[in-house]
Amino acid sequence: MVQLLDSSGMPLKQGRVAASDTAHRAASYRTRELSSWLPLLGSADADLLNELPTLVSRSRDLTRNHGVAAGAMQTLVDNVIGTGLRLSALPDYRALGKSKEWADDWARNVESLWRAWAETTACDAASALTFSGMTALVFRSSLINGEALALPLWLPERGNLYATTIQLIESDRLSNPGGKSYAKNLRSGIEIDTFGAAQAYWIRKGHPGDAYIGFNEAEDWERVPAFTGFGRQRVIHVHDKERTGQSRGKPLLSSIMPMFKMLDHYERSELQAAVVNAMIAAFIETPLDGEAIGEMFGGSVENYLAARNEWDIKLQGGSIIPVFPGDKVSPFTPSRPNSAYGQFIENILRHIGAGLNIPFELLMKDFSKTNYSSARAALLEAWRYFNAKRQWMATSWAKPIYDLWLEEAVNKGLVDAPDFYESRFAWTRCKWIGPGRGWVDPVKEAKAAQLRMQIGLSTLEDECASQGLDWEETLEQLAREKAKIIELGLTINDVNSILNTTDPQKEDREK
């Protein structure tokens, strides 16, 4: 009997013989399915920065050329940003020693002034987009490129009411100057301190891939400090960190990019095969062998084929196919499209949807296989992600812009904010209202909202916000409508009776 010993010379116990080479099977180097799985173990920047240009270029290509990828990006933009994020100023009146009534009046004034700046192209250095347009573009860039970059500029020479202006920068321009390698304090164009905080950004004066600028401009960098000497933010770098010490953002499509590309190849191959199959109508089978063909057509197969090709047949209604004696016409049964094609593609798209945090139904805009409960469950799960992304955009993009604008408005005397710099957080406190969640079944969900407010689990503000509405504006509009009803000598019951009036023509159509 052979006795197996361990590294210390002690006999191995009975069940230890067949054990793995590691305590965790997932760490095994011997199992067939894991032996070749040896990923790199690097820092966040070491794993990402060298590969980032490739990831970004492939992400852009997919978004340009694959309909599902383009649709997914648009779906995320529509649900997270929609027509824009609306400011709701909420100064911390308790910290400021003010009353709630004072805070409401102050907030309404600030929101009015903000709209006068944000809803014009004066806020854009390129004079092309409003703040809502820039917000959508920044979010789309963060999805496709993994990040977005903006420079708050001070341009009083333009003659606008506010000198604060935002310049959007393609993230490709953020890079190490002159091809310098990564260093302890320089990571892909970002200077960091010992704690990893950004101190300055190196930005090319031109895009490296722009064919319409000179070489010297594309190879010239500008060092932009993260903050001015008096603490005003000079660079806004929007990127979502996945790991500690990560300096740059990663495209959302990165984890599913190989599957997306293989799906693209498969779909095109199946489509091409289906097109080829559709072009074949029938086969003509001849009973003649080579010797018989030679006797009939001068000893040459080429002569036989030439005789066949004398008839230029175009199949249409009533077409007649000429055949030689003994020929048999056999219809062609196409093998494309594959009967399992639809289910296979659906499974792949569900995997892709999971990687994008978008349910299949929303990814493909296909709710044909869902009922109310399953559709609502899928959309609620998606909305958790959408709300988280919206909060991230509010924190990393909208709030810093609002801080910069409010600082100038205060210094111009347009907004009354004593001791602004000492209590900056209290003055700039706010929230951002995005697009509404929408309703799967309006009647059911309206009743649910009513019940939540009745038992104290929700407020009018909460319910309005879930639909992308401002509760104060809603109440003010209702008050105006009620006043108009009274002015016209009507009652609420009169209005309800008008709204509930049945349309005879509609009834006839339904019958």
Backbone hydrogen bonds, N-H to C=O, Kabsch-Sander energy under -0.5 kcal/mol:
donor,donor_aa,acceptor,acceptor_aa,energy
4,L,2,V,-0.5
6,D,10,M,-3.1
9,G,6,D,-1.8
12,L,4,L,-2.6
16,R,13,K,-1.6
17,V,13,K,-0.5
17,V,14,Q,-1.1
19,A,16,R,-0.8
25,R,23,A,-0.5
27,A,24,H,-1.9
28,S,25,R,-1.6
34,L,31,T,-1.1
35,S,31,T,-2.0
37,W,34,L,-1.5
38,L,36,S,-1.2
42,G,40,L,-0.6
47,D,43,S,-2.4
48,L,44,A,-1.0
49,L,45,D,-2.3
51,E,48,L,-0.8
52,L,48,L,-1.3
55,L,51,E,-2.2
56,V,52,L,-2.7
57,S,53,P,-2.4
58,R,54,T,-2.2
59,S,55,L,-2.2
60,R,56,V,-2.5
61,D,57,S,-1.9
62,L,58,R,-2.3
63,T,59,S,-2.1
64,R,60,R,-2.1
65,N,61,D,-2.3
66,H,62,L,-2.4
67,G,65,N,-0.6
70,A,66,H,-2.5
71,G,67,G,-2.6
72,A,68,V,-2.4
73,M,69,A,-2.0
74,Q,70,A,-2.0
75,T,71,G,-2.4
76,L,72,A,-2.2
77,V,73,M,-2.3
78,D,74,Q,-2.7
79,N,75,T,-2.1
80,V,76,L,-2.4
81,I,77,V,-2.1
82,G,77,V,-2.6
84,G,81,I,-2.2
86,R,84,G,-0.5
86,R,433,I,-3.0
88,S,431,K,-2.2
90,L,429,R,-2.2
92,D,426,A,-2.1
93,Y,91,P,-1.9
96,L,92,D,-1.7
97,G,93,Y,-0.6
97,G,94,R,-0.7
98,K,93,Y,-3.3
103,A,99,S,-2.1
104,D,100,K,-2.3
105,D,101,E,-2.0
106,W,102,W,-2.6
107,A,103,A,-2.6
108,R,104,D,-2.2
109,N,105,D,-1.9
110,V,106,W,-2.4
111,E,107,A,-2.8
112,S,108,R,-1.8
113,L,109,N,-2.1
114,W,110,V,-2.8
115,R,111,E,-2.2
116,A,112,S,-1.4
117,W,113,L,-0.9
117,W,114,W,-1.0
118,A,114,W,-3.5
119,E,115,R,-2.1
120,T,117,W,-1.1
123,C,120,T,-0.9
124,D,121,T,-1.4
125,A,166,I,-3.0
127,S,124,D,-1.8
131,F,118,A,-2.8
134,M,130,T,-2.5
135,T,131,F,-2.4
136,A,132,S,-2.3
137,L,133,G,-2.1
138,V,134,M,-2.9
139,F,135,T,-2.3
140,R,136,A,-2.5
141,S,137,L,-2.4
142,S,138,V,-2.1
143,L,139,F,-1.5
144,I,140,R,-2.6
145,N,141,S,-2.7
146,G,141,S,-0.8
147,E,141,S,-0.8
148,A,238,V,-2.1
149,L,169,I,-0.9
150,A,236,I,-2.0
151,L,167,Q,-3.1
153,L,151,L,-0.6
153,L,165,T,-4.1
155,L,153,L,-0.6
155,L,163,A,-2.9
158,R,155,L,-1.2
159,G,156,P,-1.6
165,T,153,L,-2.2
166,I,123,C,-2.8
167,Q,151,L,-2.3
168,L,166,I,-0.5
169,I,149,L,-3.1
173,R,170,E,-2.0
174,L,171,S,-1.5
175,S,173,R,-0.9
175,S,202,W,-1.6
179,G,176,N,-1.2
180,K,177,P,-1.6
183,A,186,L,-2.5
186,L,183,A,-0.7
187,R,190,I,-2.8
188,S,186,L,-0.5
190,I,187,R,-1.2
191,E,189,G,-0.5
191,E,200,A,-2.8
192,I,185,N,-1.6
193,D,197,A,-1.9
196,G,193,D,-1.6
199,Q,191,E,-3.6
200,A,191,E,-1.1
201,Y,224,V,-2.6
202,W,189,G,-3.3
203,I,201,Y,-0.7
203,I,222,E,-2.6
204,R,173,R,-2.9
205,K,217,E,-0.6
205,K,220,D,-2.9
210,D,207,H,-1.7
211,A,209,G,-0.5
213,I,210,D,-0.7
218,A,214,G,-1.7
219,E,215,F,-1.4
220,D,217,E,-1.2
222,E,203,I,-2.5
224,V,201,Y,-3.2
224,V,222,E,-0.7
226,A,199,Q,-2.5
228,T,232,R,-2.6
231,G,228,T,-1.7
234,R,226,A,-2.7
235,V,226,A,-1.0
236,I,150,A,-2.9
237,H,235,V,-0.6
238,V,148,A,-2.4
238,V,236,I,-0.7
239,H,237,H,-0.8
240,D,146,G,-0.6
241,K,239,H,-0.6
246,Q,243,R,-1.4
247,S,245,G,-0.5
252,L,143,L,-2.5
254,S,251,P,-1.4
256,I,253,L,-0.7
257,M,253,L,-1.0
257,M,254,S,-0.7
260,F,256,I,-2.6
261,K,257,M,-2.4
262,M,258,P,-2.4
263,L,259,M,-2.5
264,D,260,F,-2.0
265,H,261,K,-2.2
266,Y,262,M,-2.7
267,E,263,L,-2.8
268,R,264,D,-2.2
269,S,265,H,-2.4
270,E,266,Y,-2.6
271,L,267,E,-2.3
272,Q,268,R,-2.6
273,A,269,S,-2.5
274,A,270,E,-2.3
275,V,271,L,-2.3
276,V,272,Q,-2.4
277,N,273,A,-2.5
278,A,274,A,-2.1
279,M,275,V,-1.0
279,M,276,V,-0.7
280,I,277,N,-1.1
281,A,279,M,-0.6
283,F,330,S,-3.2
285,E,283,F,-0.6
285,E,328,K,-3.5
293,I,289,D,-2.3
294,G,290,G,-2.0
295,E,291,E,-2.0
296,M,292,A,-2.0
297,F,293,I,-2.3
299,G,294,G,-3.6
300,S,297,F,-0.7
304,Y,300,S,-1.1
305,L,301,V,-2.4
306,A,302,E,-2.4
307,A,303,N,-2.0
308,R,304,Y,-1.9
309,N,305,L,-2.3
310,E,307,A,-0.8
311,W,308,R,-1.3
312,D,310,E,-0.8
313,I,311,W,-1.1
315,L,313,I,-0.5
319,S,316,Q,-2.1
327,D,324,F,-2.2
328,K,285,E,-2.8
330,S,283,F,-3.2
330,S,328,K,-0.7
332,F,281,A,-1.7
333,T,331,P,-0.5
341,Y,338,N,-1.6
344,F,340,A,-2.2
345,I,341,Y,-2.7
346,E,342,G,-2.3
347,N,343,Q,-2.1
348,I,344,F,-2.0
349,L,345,I,-2.6
350,R,346,E,-2.1
351,H,347,N,-1.8
352,I,348,I,-2.3
353,G,349,L,-2.8
354,A,350,R,-2.1
355,G,351,H,-1.8
356,L,352,I,-1.6
357,N,353,G,-0.6
357,N,354,A,-0.7
358,I,353,G,-2.9
363,L,359,P,-2.9
364,M,360,F,-2.6
365,K,361,E,-0.5
366,D,361,E,-1.6
367,F,365,K,-0.5
370,T,367,F,-1.2
375,A,371,N,-2.5
376,R,372,Y,-2.5
377,A,373,S,-2.4
378,A,374,S,-2.3
379,L,375,A,-2.4
380,L,376,R,-2.6
381,E,377,A,-1.9
382,A,378,A,-2.0
383,W,379,L,-2.4
384,R,380,L,-1.3
385,Y,381,E,-1.1
386,F,382,A,-2.5
387,N,383,W,-2.7
388,A,384,R,-1.8
389,K,385,Y,-2.5
390,R,386,F,-2.5
391,Q,387,N,-2.5
392,W,388,A,-2.1
393,M,389,K,-2.5
394,A,390,R,-2.4
395,T,391,Q,-2.3
396,S,392,W,-2.7
397,W,393,M,-1.9
398,A,393,M,-1.9
399,K,394,A,-3.0
401,I,397,W,-1.6
402,Y,398,A,-2.5
403,D,399,K,-2.5
404,L,400,P,-1.9
405,W,401,I,-2.5
406,L,402,Y,-3.0
407,E,403,D,-2.1
408,E,404,L,-1.6
409,A,405,W,-2.5
410,V,406,L,-2.6
411,N,407,E,-2.2
412,K,408,E,-2.0
413,G,410,V,-1.3
414,L,409,A,-2.0
415,V,409,A,-1.2
417,A,415,V,-0.8
420,F,417,A,-0.8
423,S,419,D,-1.9
424,R,421,Y,-0.7
427,W,423,S,-1.9
428,T,424,R,-2.4
429,R,425,F,-0.7
431,K,88,S,-2.0
433,I,86,R,-2.7
434,G,432,W,-0.5
436,G,467,Q,-0.6
437,R,466,S,-3.8
445,E,441,D,-2.4
446,A,442,P,-2.3
447,K,443,V,-2.1
448,A,444,K,-2.0
449,A,445,E,-2.1
450,Q,446,A,-2.3
451,L,447,K,-2.3
452,R,448,A,-2.4
453,M,449,A,-2.0
454,Q,450,Q,-2.0
455,I,451,L,-2.0
456,G,453,M,-0.7
457,L,452,R,-2.4
458,S,452,R,-1.1
463,E,459,T,-2.4
464,C,460,L,-2.5
465,A,461,E,-2.3
466,S,462,D,-1.9
467,Q,463,E,-0.7
467,Q,464,C,-1.0
468,G,465,A,-1.7
469,L,464,C,-3.1
471,W,469,L,-0.6
474,T,470,D,-2.3
475,L,471,W,-2.4
476,E,472,E,-2.6
477,Q,473,E,-2.3
478,L,474,T,-2.3
479,A,475,L,-2.4
480,R,476,E,-2.1
481,E,477,Q,-2.4
482,K,478,L,-2.6
483,A,479,A,-2.4
484,K,480,R,-2.1
485,I,481,E,-2.1
486,I,482,K,-2.1
487,E,483,A,-2.3
488,L,484,K,-1.8
489,G,486,I,-1.5
490,L,485,I,-2.7
495,V,491,T,-2.0
496,N,492,I,-2.7
497,S,493,N,-2.4
498,I,494,D,-1.9
499,L,495,V,-2.5
500,N,496,N,-2.1
501,T,498,I,-0.9
507,E,503,D,-2.1
508,D,504,P,-2.3
509,R,505,Q,-2.3
510,E,506,K,-2.5
511,K,507,E,-2.0
